[in-house]
Amino acid sequence: MNEKELFRRIGGLDDDLIAEAANHRRVPVRRLAAAACAVLIVAASMGMYRAQQRTPFALEHSTGDVSVEVVSELPEYGESACLAYMTEEELVTDSQTDIMRGTVTDIQNVLVSCGDWSGYRAVIEVKTDYVYRTYSGCKAGDTVCLLAPGPIRMETQSMSGLDTVRQIEVGMEGIFMGRPYGENDVEEQDGSRLYWMDVARYGLPDGIRYAFLQTDSGLLFDRDAYPSFSDAQTLDEVAEGLEKLISP
């Protein structure tokens, strides 16, 4: 399974895809720590979700039995995935992400459904201040939405696979590397088609390596993934490091 296929299925990792990804590329043990081999374990105290609003998204391109519901409670469930090792150059250049800096203005946990498949995700709204690179035409001052590969900040959950993204709060400043969704990013189940661009403009390829957050406790990002600026203490230093990697 290639990166494009994994990204297409960001809405719901299943056991078959995980096994396929593991067989496709064998990662040396010594690299697993740096690669942040992720185990996502989600445990909410409530047994059923409660929808706040039915399909608040237009879903203008999607067809069939599809919906996106904003939720306030989650069921107990678990997912696991091992992130493939990538160098910092590969993370920045191969992922074809827009790289932007801005402030989080809203967060919505959502249940995305397509046919018989469903998955919990989070839509993060960001007001951009700077754009370091864009493939989609994003510019400073735009308000954009990024889809995180899991829900955010549920009180009782543990999400080691979302160690960066799960810390996001409204009002927090950060640098985000979001891959623009296009017409080929589709979930197809039972004759239904969900276009991810109907849910958010961008997707975070994973919840660890594609966000840099200025928190009350200091700068948070996967320092092992970016050795050239692993000692950065500010977003300005992160931006400087990323710009060096972007430059030819």
Secondary structure, 3 states (H helix, E strand, C coil): CCHHHHHHCCCCCCHHHHHHHHHHCCCCHHHHHHHCCCEEEECCCCCCCCEEECCCCCCCCCECCEEEEEECCCCCEEEECCCCCCCHHHHHHCCCCEEEEEEEEEEEEEEEEECCEEEEEEEEEEEEEEEEECCCCCCCCCEEEEEECCCCCCCCCEEHHHCCHHHCCCCCEEEEEEEECCCCCEEEECCEEEEHHHCCCEECCCCCCCEEEEECCEEECCHHHCHHHCCCCCHHHHHHHHHHHHCC
